[in-house]
C-alpha cells in the first residue's frame, strides 16, 4: 500500500491573509510544515499543491516538490484531488499548510493505522480546557463507541457541565488520510452546504454516510488561523521543549 502527503496551500485565507508565507523564526509557515513532514521516520513522498505563483516559487526555493493547481477549488481536499489524479498512491494524507507545529511522530502514527478498513482517518486529540470548548476556531467532534466520528462542529449544543464535556468532546486536528478510491469518486463540487458555511470540509464526508475513524494523539499544538495564534505559534517554536527539539532538526 502506497501512502503520500499533499499539503494544500493558498494565499487568500480570509482570517489571516498570506499566512502560509508569513515568517516564523526565519522560515515561512509552509516551509515549517513541509520540513516536519520530511522528518517522518516512515519516509514518504510529500507534495505541496498550490494555485499561487508566490507559494510555488517559495516552495521550489526550499527544495519542495510543488504542483500548480487550478484556482477554482473550494477547499484543500478538492485541490488534493486534482493532484492525486496523476499519482499512484492508495491513500493520501492531507496536511494543512497552517499546521506549522505538527509533530512528525503523529504523522507516523497516522500511517500505522491505515489498514484499508476505512476510507477516511482523522487525527484527533483531547480538549484541554473550557476556553477551547467555547472557541469557534477549534473544530471539535464526538465519537461513537467504535471510535468513528458521530458529529463535527465548532460550537456544540451540549448542556452538561464543561468538566463533563472534557471527557467526551475531542479536537479535530487539521491532518487526515483519505483513500484514493474515495477521493477520486466523491463529488466535491456538490459539497455540503453546512460544511461550506461552517468551513469544515469533513462534514461533506459524514453527509455522504462515510465513516471517519478518529485517530487519537496525545497532544495537538495550535494551527494558525488568526493573528493571535500566529504570535503564539512563533513563541511556542522557541519555548516548548518538544517544538524546540523538532525545529532544531531543520533550523
C-alpha positions as CSV (number, residue, x, y, z in Angstrom):
1,X,0.0,0.0,0.0
2,X,1.4,3.4,-1.1
3,X,0.8,6.5,1.1
4,X,1.9,10.0,0.3
5,X,1.3,13.5,1.7
6,X,-0.2,16.5,0.0
7,X,0.0,20.0,1.6
8,X,-2.7,22.2,0.0
9,X,-1.6,25.9,0.2
10,X,-3.3,29.1,-0.8
11,X,-2.7,32.8,-0.1
12,X,-6.2,34.1,0.2
13,X,-7.0,33.0,3.7
14,X,-10.0,35.1,5.0
15,X,-8.9,35.3,8.6
16,X,-5.2,35.8,8.1
17,X,-4.3,36.6,4.5
18,X,-0.9,35.4,3.2
19,X,-0.3,33.4,6.3
20,X,1.4,30.5,4.6
21,X,4.3,32.8,3.5
22,X,4.5,34.6,6.9
23,X,7.9,34.2,8.5
24,X,8.2,32.3,11.8
25,X,11.8,32.3,13.2
26,X,13.2,32.9,9.8
27,X,11.2,30.4,7.8
28,X,7.8,30.6,6.2
29,X,4.9,28.7,7.6
30,X,4.7,26.5,4.6
31,X,8.4,25.6,4.9
32,X,8.0,24.6,8.6
33,X,5.0,22.3,7.7
34,X,6.9,20.7,4.8
35,X,10.1,20.2,6.8
36,X,8.2,18.4,9.5
37,X,6.6,16.1,7.0
38,X,10.1,15.3,5.8
39,X,11.2,14.4,9.4
40,X,8.9,11.4,9.5
41,X,10.5,8.0,10.3
42,X,8.4,6.5,7.6
43,X,9.8,8.4,4.6
44,X,7.0,9.0,2.1
45,X,6.6,11.4,-0.8
46,X,5.4,14.9,0.1
47,X,3.9,17.4,-2.4
48,X,2.8,21.0,-2.0
49,X,-0.3,21.8,-4.1
50,X,-1.0,25.5,-4.7
51,X,-2.6,27.9,-7.1
52,X,-0.2,30.7,-6.2
53,X,3.0,31.6,-8.1
54,X,4.4,33.1,-4.9
55,X,4.0,29.9,-3.0
56,X,5.2,27.9,-6.0
57,X,8.4,30.0,-6.1
58,X,9.0,29.8,-2.3
59,X,8.5,26.1,-2.2
60,X,10.9,25.5,-5.1
61,X,13.5,27.6,-3.3
62,X,13.5,25.5,-0.2
63,X,13.5,22.3,-2.2
64,X,10.0,21.0,-2.1
65,X,8.1,19.2,-4.8
66,X,5.3,21.5,-5.7
67,X,2.4,21.2,-8.2
68,X,0.4,24.2,-9.6
69,X,-3.3,23.6,-9.4
70,X,-6.4,25.4,-10.6
71,X,-7.7,28.4,-8.6
72,X,-11.3,27.2,-8.5
73,X,-11.0,24.7,-5.7
74,X,-13.4,25.3,-2.7
75,X,-11.1,23.6,-0.2
76,X,-7.9,21.7,0.3
77,X,-9.5,18.4,-0.2
78,X,-10.6,19.4,-3.7
79,X,-7.1,20.8,-4.5
80,X,-5.5,17.5,-3.4
81,X,-7.9,15.5,-5.6
82,X,-6.6,17.3,-8.7
83,X,-3.0,16.3,-7.8
84,X,-3.9,12.7,-6.8
85,X,-5.4,12.0,-10.3
86,X,-1.8,11.9,-11.6
87,X,-0.3,9.8,-8.8
88,X,-0.5,6.1,-8.0
89,X,-1.0,6.4,-4.2
90,X,-3.5,4.2,-2.4
91,X,-4.0,6.8,0.4
92,X,-3.1,10.5,0.7
93,X,-2.5,12.3,3.9
94,X,-3.9,15.9,3.7
95,X,-1.6,18.1,5.9
96,X,-3.0,21.6,6.1
97,X,-0.4,24.3,5.4
98,X,-1.2,26.1,8.7
99,X,-0.2,23.0,10.8
100,X,3.1,24.7,11.5
101,X,3.6,22.8,14.8
102,X,2.7,19.4,13.5
103,X,4.7,16.6,15.3
104,X,6.3,14.2,12.8
105,X,5.6,11.2,15.2
106,X,1.9,12.0,14.8
107,X,2.1,11.7,11.1
108,X,3.9,8.4,11.5
109,X,1.2,7.2,13.9
110,X,-1.4,8.1,11.3
111,X,0.3,6.0,8.6
112,X,0.4,3.0,11.0
113,X,-3.3,2.7,11.5
114,X,-4.3,2.9,7.8
115,X,-5.3,-0.6,7.1
116,X,-7.9,-0.2,4.3
117,X,-10.8,-0.9,6.7
118,X,-11.8,2.7,6.5
119,X,-11.6,5.3,3.6
120,X,-11.0,8.2,6.0
121,X,-8.9,8.7,9.1
122,X,-8.6,11.9,11.0
123,X,-6.2,12.8,13.8
124,X,-8.0,13.9,17.0
125,X,-6.8,14.9,20.4
126,X,-8.2,16.0,23.8
127,X,-9.8,19.3,24.5
128,X,-7.5,21.0,27.1
129,X,-9.9,23.4,28.8
130,X,-13.2,25.3,28.7
131,X,-11.7,28.0,26.5
132,X,-11.2,25.5,23.7
133,X,-14.7,24.2,24.2
134,X,-16.0,27.7,23.6
135,X,-13.5,28.7,20.9
136,X,-15.2,28.5,17.4
137,X,-11.7,28.4,15.8
138,X,-11.3,25.0,17.4
139,X,-13.1,22.3,15.4
140,X,-14.5,19.6,17.7
141,X,-16.1,16.2,17.4
142,X,-17.7,13.4,19.4
143,X,-17.1,9.7,18.8
144,X,-19.2,6.5,18.6
145,X,-18.2,3.5,20.6
146,X,-16.1,2.2,17.7
147,X,-14.1,5.4,17.6
148,X,-15.7,6.6,14.4
149,X,-16.9,10.2,14.4
150,X,-20.5,10.9,15.2
151,X,-20.5,14.6,14.6
152,X,-18.2,17.5,13.9
153,X,-18.8,21.1,15.0
154,X,-17.3,24.4,16.0
155,X,-19.8,25.3,18.7
156,X,-21.7,22.5,20.5
157,X,-25.2,22.3,21.9
158,X,-24.4,20.1,24.9
159,X,-25.9,21.3,28.2
160,X,-23.7,19.3,30.6
161,X,-21.0,21.0,32.7
162,X,-17.7,21.7,30.9
163,X,-15.8,19.3,33.2
164,X,-18.1,16.5,31.9
165,X,-17.8,17.6,28.2
166,X,-14.0,17.5,28.5
167,X,-14.4,13.7,28.9
168,X,-16.2,13.1,25.6
169,X,-15.6,16.1,23.3
170,X,-12.4,15.9,21.2
171,X,-10.5,18.3,19.0
172,X,-10.3,17.7,15.3
173,X,-6.7,18.1,14.0
174,X,-6.0,19.6,10.6
175,X,-4.5,16.3,9.3
176,X,-6.3,13.4,7.8
177,X,-5.9,10.5,5.4
178,X,-8.3,9.6,2.6
179,X,-8.3,6.7,0.2
180,X,-7.6,7.2,-3.5
181,X,-10.9,5.4,-4.2
182,X,-12.9,7.7,-2.1
183,X,-11.3,11.0,-3.1
184,X,-11.5,10.3,-6.8
185,X,-15.1,9.2,-6.6
186,X,-16.7,11.8,-4.3
187,X,-18.3,14.8,-5.9
188,X,-16.6,17.8,-4.2
189,X,-18.3,20.3,-6.5
190,X,-21.6,19.5,-4.8
191,X,-20.1,20.0,-1.4
192,X,-22.1,20.1,1.8
193,X,-23.9,23.5,2.4
194,X,-23.3,23.0,6.1
195,X,-19.6,22.2,5.6
196,X,-19.2,25.3,3.4
197,X,-20.9,27.6,5.8
198,X,-19.1,26.2,8.8
199,X,-15.8,25.9,7.0
200,X,-15.4,22.2,7.9
201,X,-14.6,20.1,4.9
202,X,-15.0,16.7,6.8
203,X,-18.7,17.4,7.1
204,X,-19.2,16.6,3.4
205,X,-17.7,13.1,4.2
206,X,-20.1,12.5,7.0
207,X,-23.0,13.8,4.9
208,X,-22.2,11.1,2.4
209,X,-22.5,8.4,5.1
210,X,-18.8,7.7,5.0
211,X,-17.2,6.7,8.3
212,X,-14.3,8.7,9.7
213,X,-12.1,6.8,12.2
214,X,-10.7,9.1,14.9
215,X,-7.0,8.5,15.5
216,X,-6.2,9.9,18.9
217,X,-2.8,11.6,19.5
218,X,-1.5,12.8,22.9
219,X,-1.4,16.5,22.2
220,X,-2.0,18.8,19.4
221,X,-0.4,22.2,19.1
222,X,-2.3,25.1,17.6
223,X,-2.8,25.6,13.9
224,X,-2.7,29.2,12.8
225,X,-5.9,31.0,11.8
226,X,-5.6,34.4,13.5
227,X,-3.0,37.0,14.3
228,X,-3.0,36.0,18.0
229,X,-2.4,32.3,17.0
230,X,0.4,33.4,14.7
231,X,2.1,35.2,17.6
232,X,1.5,32.2,19.9
233,X,2.9,29.7,17.4
234,X,6.1,31.8,17.0
235,X,6.6,31.8,20.8
236,X,5.9,28.0,21.0
237,X,8.6,27.3,18.5
238,X,11.3,28.8,20.8
239,X,9.9,27.9,24.3
240,X,8.3,24.5,24.1
241,X,10.8,21.7,24.7
242,X,9.4,19.3,22.1
243,X,8.9,22.0,19.5
244,X,12.5,23.4,20.1
245,X,13.8,19.8,19.5
246,X,11.9,19.4,16.3
247,X,12.8,22.8,15.0
248,X,16.5,22.2,15.7
249,X,16.5,19.4,13.2
250,X,15.8,21.7,10.2
251,X,16.8,25.1,11.6
